[in-house]
Amino acid sequence: MEINQEELTNLIELISSEIKQFRDGDKSVHPYDIAEQLLELRDVSSDDYEKIIKKIPNDLFAEVLSELPDYVQEETAELLSVKKLADIASKMDTDDAATLIQNISEENEEISQTILESFTDADKEMLEQLISYEEDAAGSYMQTELFSAKIDENIGVAIKRLKHLKEIGEIDNIWHAHLVDAKDKYIGSIGLEDLIIFEHDLKFSDIPLEKHRKFFINHKADIKDVVEMVTNYNLTSVPVVDDNDRLIGRITSDDIYDIIEDSATEQIFNLAGVNDEAEQEEDMYEIGKTRAIWLGLNLITAVAASLVIGMFDSTIQSIVALAILMPIVASMGGNAGTQTLTVTVRQMALGDIEGEDARATIYKEVVISLANGLIFALVIGVIAYFWFNIPLLGVVIAASMVINLLSAGFFGSVIPLVLQKVGVDPAIGSTVLLTTVTDVVGFFSFLGLATVILL
């Protein structure tokens, strides 16, 4: 992206102005807006970008950096001093700090380790635990900052403690008091809006059990389970417990929204045969290489379809109209299959297709495809008859249309279900496999029927 000098100057002044506003305590300035403007500046002037980020106060940059993509976080090790990075990480929420350290380690393991060593032993152990989780484990998205209270604690005392923690900046975005017993085992959560209606001289144990919210997740659970829980029950946060049911952290809704967006992006990219992580790279070679792999697979499937056409070369030479109509059969099958595939993969991602639902999904897609096949078979059959004045040619393409759309509906729903069954992401390989099926079935049925009926 290119901008003129005046636009560049205005952008730098805007960022500088918002930094000053934040320093002055203006709450209308949001770190996300600064992050977006920094990304724009980074693209047009790396030198000015570097100068600006070195001047941003560490407490603000801690929030801004949390809003920036992973690849930008990775490069901070080259632009900022280790001391500044360590101070920035110390001002982040624990989940964001763990992500930053992990991203920096991708480029520079030594610097990430130095940052980690700057924390106290307790904080270092906690961050190492967060980093050690599997990528899809709930614990990897957990932050340890939360407000908990013992079940026998006085409500008024707990509220004063919460006020103090807020004043010193220890906790933020608190919606619940998470209740634990003497051994820190999770009991339930009380919303702050419910808490204020109880007398302050009462204990938490005096609050009726029906007021307790008891949604929680094990730290080793799949993050998809957390996403389902948050979306199904409109939760703002989910407490996380260890294998002994002790409260160890929480996952907040803003992280869940990011996961949902990332998941949707990944599905779209994968269905197009594109690697979502590679597309974030700036290296055109890396992007081109990952795309080339899928194009290579697609070339193999295209050759397979061409071999089918080659089997009927004499038929095509005898009736030139077949060459004109062939793309129609393949195109209709491909589009019908893509519709089925997209719907099936998306429903699987949302958890709407499980167990016995698979059979119902296949049945529904086959019936829909068959109905559409019959409708468009009639349309193209009539068109082919009047176009080439060959009555049986209309019959051939109509029958082929029904066969191909039927197979598109069946395989469009079966392929992702089978891939999931064998442990492969349905969004990754489904498109290539389905294209092969619709092309081969379409060409074989059309040319095969033409050979039998017309010659």
C-alpha positions in Angstrom: 0.0 0.0 0.0 1.3 3.4 -0.9 0.3 6.8 0.5 1.7 10.3 0.0 3.8 12.2 2.5 0.9 14.3 3.7 -1.2 11.2 4.4 1.7 9.6 6.2 2.2 12.7 8.4 -1.5 12.7 9.3 -1.4 9.0 10.2 1.7 9.5 12.5 0.0 12.6 14.1 -3.2 10.7 14.7 -1.3 7.8 16.4 0.7 10.3 18.5 -2.4 12.1 19.5 -4.2 9.0 20.6 -1.1 7.9 22.7 -1.2 11.3 24.4 -5.0 11.0 25.0 -4.4 7.6 26.6 -1.7 9.0 28.8 -4.1 11.7 29.9 -6.6 9.1 31.0 -9.0 9.5 28.1 -11.1 6.3 28.1 -12.4 6.9 24.6 -9.1 5.7 23.2 -9.1 2.0 22.6 -6.0 -0.1 22.1 -7.6 -1.9 19.1 -7.8 1.4 17.2 -4.2 2.2 17.9 -3.2 -1.4 16.8 -5.1 -1.0 13.5 -3.3 2.3 12.8 0.0 0.9 13.7 -0.5 -2.0 11.2 -1.3 0.6 8.5 1.9 2.6 9.4 4.0 -0.6 9.5 2.9 -1.4 5.9 3.8 2.0 4.5 6.8 3.1 6.6 8.6 0.5 8.7 11.1 3.2 10.0 8.3 5.4 11.4 6.5 2.4 12.8 9.7 1.4 14.7 10.1 4.9 16.0 6.5 5.1 17.2 6.4 1.8 19.0 9.6 2.6 20.9 7.8 5.7 22.3 4.5 4.1 23.3 4.2 3.7 27.1 4.7 0.1 28.2 1.3 -0.1 29.9 -0.4 1.0 26.7 1.7 -1.1 24.4 0.9 -4.1 26.5 -2.8 -3.7 25.6 -2.0 -2.7 22.0 0.3 -5.6 21.4 -2.4 -8.0 22.5 -4.5 -6.8 19.6 -1.8 -7.2 17.0 -1.4 -10.4 14.9 1.1 -13.2 15.9 3.5 -12.4 13.1 3.8 -8.8 14.4 4.4 -10.0 17.9 7.2 -12.3 16.6 9.1 -9.4 15.1 9.0 -7.2 18.3 12.2 -9.1 19.5 14.1 -7.4 16.6 12.7 -3.9 17.3 12.5 -3.6 21.0 15.0 -4.2 23.8 14.6 -7.3 26.0 14.2 -5.1 29.0 11.2 -3.2 27.4 9.6 -6.5 26.2 9.9 -8.0 29.7 8.2 -5.0 31.2 5.5 -5.1 28.6 4.9 -8.8 29.2 4.6 -8.2 32.9 1.8 -5.7 32.3 -0.2 -8.1 30.2 -2.9 -10.6 31.2 -1.3 -13.9 31.8 -2.8 -15.5 28.7 -1.6 -12.6 26.5 1.8 -12.7 28.1 2.1 -16.4 27.4 1.1 -15.9 23.8 3.6 -13.1 23.3 6.5 -15.2 24.8 5.5 -18.1 22.7 5.4 -16.0 19.5 8.8 -14.5 20.2 10.2 -17.9 20.7 9.3 -18.8 17.1 11.9 -16.3 16.0 14.3 -16.1 19.0 14.2 -18.7 21.7 16.9 -17.0 23.7 15.1 -13.7 24.0 11.8 -15.4 24.9 13.6 -17.3 27.7 15.2 -14.1 29.0 11.8 -12.5 29.2 10.4 -15.5 31.0 13.3 -15.4 33.5 12.4 -11.8 34.3 9.3 -12.9 36.1 9.1 -14.1 39.7 9.4 -17.9 40.2 5.7 -18.2 40.8 4.7 -16.2 37.7 7.4 -18.0 35.6 6.0 -21.4 36.6 2.5 -20.2 35.8 3.5 -18.9 32.4 5.4 -22.1 31.6 2.3 -24.1 32.5 0.2 -21.9 30.1 2.7 -22.3 27.3 3.0 -26.1 27.8 -0.7 -26.7 27.0 -1.7 -28.3 23.7 -2.8 -25.7 21.1 -6.5 -26.8 21.3 -6.6 -27.3 25.1 -8.8 -24.9 27.2 -5.8 -24.2 29.4 -3.9 -22.5 26.6 -6.5 -19.8 26.4 -6.8 -19.4 30.1 -5.9 -16.3 32.2 -5.2 -16.6 35.9 -6.4 -13.2 36.7 -9.8 -13.6 38.4 -11.7 -12.7 41.5 -12.3 -15.7 43.8 -13.7 -15.9 47.4 -13.8 -18.6 50.0 -17.3 -19.9 50.6 -17.2 -18.9 54.3 -15.9 -15.4 53.5 -17.9 -12.3 54.5 -19.4 -10.6 51.4 -18.6 -7.1 52.5 -15.0 -8.0 53.1 -14.8 -9.6 49.7 -16.2 -6.6 48.0 -13.6 -4.3 49.7 -10.9 -6.7 48.5 -12.3 -6.6 45.0 -12.3 -2.7 45.1 -8.6 -2.7 46.2 -7.6 -5.2 43.5 -9.3 -3.0 40.9 -7.6 0.2 42.2 -4.1 -1.3 42.0 -4.8 -2.8 38.5 -4.4 -6.5 39.6 -7.7 -7.5 37.9 -9.9 -6.2 35.1 -13.1 -7.1 33.4 -14.6 -8.9 36.4 -18.1 -10.1 36.2 -18.3 -12.8 38.8 -17.0 -13.8 42.2 -15.9 -17.4 41.8 -16.5 -19.4 45.0 -14.1 -22.0 46.3 -13.8 -24.2 49.5 -10.9 -24.4 51.9 -8.9 -26.5 49.4 -9.6 -24.1 46.4 -12.1 -26.6 44.8 -14.6 -24.8 42.6 -18.1 -24.5 44.0 -19.9 -22.0 41.8 -19.9 -18.4 40.7 -22.0 -15.4 41.7 -22.6 -12.5 39.3 -21.6 -9.1 40.7 -25.1 -7.8 39.8 -26.6 -10.6 42.0 -24.0 -10.0 44.7 -24.9 -6.4 45.4 -28.5 -7.3 46.5 -27.2 -9.4 49.4 -26.4 -7.8 52.8 -22.7 -7.2 53.2 -22.7 -8.8 56.7 -23.7 -12.2 55.2 -21.3 -14.9 54.1 -21.2 -16.4 50.7 -22.4 -19.6 52.2 -25.7 -17.8 53.1 -26.4 -17.3 49.4 -29.0 -19.8 48.1 -27.6 -22.5 45.9 -30.0 -21.6 43.0 -28.1 -18.3 42.7 -24.9 -20.1 41.9 -23.8 -20.4 38.3 -22.0 -23.7 37.8 -20.6 -23.6 34.3 -16.9 -24.6 34.3 -14.4 -26.5 32.2 -11.5 -28.8 32.7 -8.1 -27.3 31.7 -7.4 -30.2 29.3 -10.8 -30.0 27.6 -11.0 -29.1 23.9 -11.5 -25.4 23.4 -14.4 -26.2 21.1 -16.3 -27.3 24.2 -15.7 -23.9 25.7 -16.9 -22.2 22.5 -20.1 -24.2 22.6 -20.7 -23.4 26.3 -20.2 -19.7 25.8 -22.4 -19.4 22.7 -25.1 -21.7 24.0 -25.5 -20.2 27.4 -24.4 -16.5 26.6 -21.6 -16.6 29.1 -19.1 -13.8 29.7 -16.5 -16.1 31.1 -15.9 -19.7 32.0 -14.0 -20.8 35.1 -11.2 -23.4 34.5 -10.4 -26.1 36.9 -7.6 -28.7 37.1 -7.9 -32.4 37.4 -8.7 -32.1 41.1 -11.5 -29.5 40.4 -9.4 -26.7 41.9 -10.0 -23.3 40.3 -6.9 -22.2 38.3 -8.2 -19.5 35.9 -10.9 -18.4 33.5 -11.5 -18.0 29.8 -13.2 -14.7 28.8 -15.6 -14.1 26.0 -13.3 -11.8 24.1 -10.9 -14.8 23.6 -13.9 -16.9 22.5 -14.8 -14.4 19.9 -11.3 -14.5 18.5 -11.4 -18.3 18.4 -14.7 -18.3 16.5 -13.3 -15.8 14.0 -10.1 -17.7 13.6 -12.0 -20.9 13.1 -14.3 -19.5 10.5 -11.3 -18.0 8.7 -9.5 -21.3 8.8 -12.5 -23.2 7.3 -12.9 -20.7 4.5 -9.2 -20.9 3.6 -9.1 -24.7 3.9 -12.1 -25.1 1.7 -10.3 -23.1 -1.0 -7.2 -25.2 -0.6 -5.3 -22.4 1.2 -3.3 -22.6 4.4 -4.5 -19.9 6.8 -1.2 -19.7 8.7 0.8 -19.4 5.6 -1.4 -16.6 4.3 -0.4 -14.5 7.3 3.3 -14.7 6.2 4.8 -11.8 4.4 7.2 -14.1 2.4 5.6 -14.6 -1.0 7.6 -17.7 -1.5 6.1 -19.4 1.5 2.6 -18.3 0.5 3.2 -19.5 -3.1 4.6 -22.8 -1.9 1.6 -23.8 0.2 -0.8 -22.8 -2.6 1.3 -24.8 -5.1 0.8 -28.0 -3.1 -3.0 -27.8 -3.4 -2.7 -26.8 -7.0 -0.5 -29.8 -7.6 -3.2 -32.1 -6.1 -5.8 -30.4 -8.2 -3.7 -31.0 -11.3 -3.7 -34.8 -10.5 -7.5 -34.8 -10.2 -7.8 -32.9 -13.4 -5.6 -35.4 -15.2 -7.9 -38.2 -13.8 -10.9 -36.4 -15.3 -9.1 -36.0 -18.6 -8.3 -39.7 -18.7 -12.0 -40.4 -18.4 -12.7 -38.1 -21.4 -9.9 -39.8 -23.3 -11.7 -43.1 -23.0 -14.5 -41.7 -25.2 -12.5 -39.7 -27.7 -14.1 -41.5 -30.6 -17.5 -40.8 -29.3 -16.7 -37.1 -29.0 -15.3 -37.0 -32.6 -18.5 -38.6 -33.9 -20.8 -36.1 -32.1 -19.2 -32.7 -31.6 -22.1 -31.5 -29.6 -20.9 -33.6 -26.7 -17.8 -31.4 -26.3 -20.0 -28.3 -26.2 -22.3 -29.8 -23.5 -19.7 -31.5 -21.3 -18.7 -28.5 -19.2 -22.4 -28.0 -18.3 -22.6 -31.4 -16.6 -19.3 -31.0 -14.7 -20.0 -27.4 -13.7 -23.5 -28.2 -12.3 -22.2 -31.2 -10.4 -19.3 -29.1 -9.0 -21.5 -26.3 -7.8 -24.1 -28.7 -6.3 -21.3 -30.6 -4.5 -19.8 -27.3 -3.1 -23.1 -26.2 -1.7 -23.5 -29.5 0.1 -19.9 -29.6 1.2 -20.0 -26.1 2.6 -23.2 -26.6 4.6 -22.0 -30.0 6.0 -18.6 -28.8 7.0 -20.0 -25.7 8.7 -22.6 -27.7 10.6 -19.9 -30.1 11.7 -17.9 -27.2 13.0 -20.8 -25.9 15.0 -21.5 -29.3 16.5 -24.8 -29.7 14.8 -23.9 -33.1 13.2 -23.0 -35.8 15.6 -23.7 -39.6 15.7 -27.0 -40.4 14.2 -27.3 -36.9 12.7 -24.9 -38.0 10.0 -27.4 -40.4 8.4 -30.1 -37.7 8.4 -27.7 -35.2 6.9 -26.8 -37.5 4.0 -30.4 -38.4 3.4 -31.4 -34.7 3.3 -28.6 -33.7 0.9 -29.3 -36.6 -1.4 -33.0 -35.8 -1.6 -32.3 -32.1 -2.2 -29.8 -32.9 -4.9 -32.1 -35.4 -6.5 -34.9 -32.9 -6.7 -32.6 -30.2 -8.2 -31.2 -32.8 -10.5 -34.6 -33.7 -11.9 -35.6 -30.0 -12.4 -32.4 -29.0 -14.2 -32.3 -32.3 -16.1 -35.6 -31.3 -17.7 -34.4 -27.8 -18.4 -31.0 -28.8 -20.0 -32.7 -31.7 -21.8 -35.1 -29.4 -23.6 -32.3 -26.9 -24.4 -30.1 -29.6 -25.8 -32.9 -30.9 -28.0 -33.7 -27.5 -29.6 -30.1 -26.5 -29.8 -28.8 -29.5 -31.7 -32.1 -31.1 -32.9 -31.1 -34.5 -31.6 -33.9 -35.9 -29.4 -31.8 -38.6 -27.7 -29.0 -36.1 -26.9 -31.5 -34.3 -24.6 -32.2 -37.6 -22.9 -28.5 -38.4 -22.4 -27.6 -35.0 -20.8 -30.7 -35.1 -18.7 -29.9 -38.5 -17.3 -26.3 -37.5 -16.7 -27.4 -34.4 -14.9 -29.5 -36.4 -12.5 -26.7 -38.9 -11.9 -24.0 -36.2 -11.3 -26.1 -34.0 -9.0 -27.2 -37.1 -7.0 -23.5 -38.1 -6.6 -22.6 -34.5 -5.7 -25.2 -34.5 -2.9 -24.1 -37.9 -1.6 -20.3 -37.4 -1.7 -20.6 -33.8 -0.7 -22.0 -34.9 2.7 -20.2 -38.2 3.0 -16.6 -37.1 2.3 -16.3 -34.6 5.2 -18.0 -37.1 7.6 -15.6 -39.9 6.6 -12.6 -37.5 6.9 -13.6 -36.5 10.4 -14.1 -40.2 11.3 -10.5 -41.0 10.3 -9.1 -37.9 12.2 -8.6 -35.5 9.2 -9.9 -32.0 9.3 -12.9 -32.1 6.9 -12.3 -28.6 5.6 -8.8 -29.5 4.3 -9.1 -32.3 1.8 -12.9 -32.3 1.0 -12.8 -29.9 -1.9 -10.1 -31.7 -3.9 -11.8 -35.1 -3.4 -15.2 -33.8 -4.2 -14.0 -32.1 -7.4 -12.5 -35.4 -8.5 -15.8 -37.3 -7.9 -18.1 -34.8 -9.7 -15.8 -34.4 -12.7 -15.2 -38.2 -13.1 -18.8 -39.2 -12.5 -20.1 -36.3 -14.7 -17.9 -37.0 -17.7 -18.2 -40.8 -17.4 -22.0 -40.8 -17.1 -22.4 -38.3 -19.9 -20.0 -39.8 -22.4 -20.8 -43.4 -21.4 -24.5 -42.9 -21.9 -23.8 -41.1 -25.2 -21.8 -44.0 -26.4 -24.5 -46.5 -25.5 -27.5 -44.5 -26.7 -26.3 -42.3 -29.6 -23.8 -44.6 -31.4 
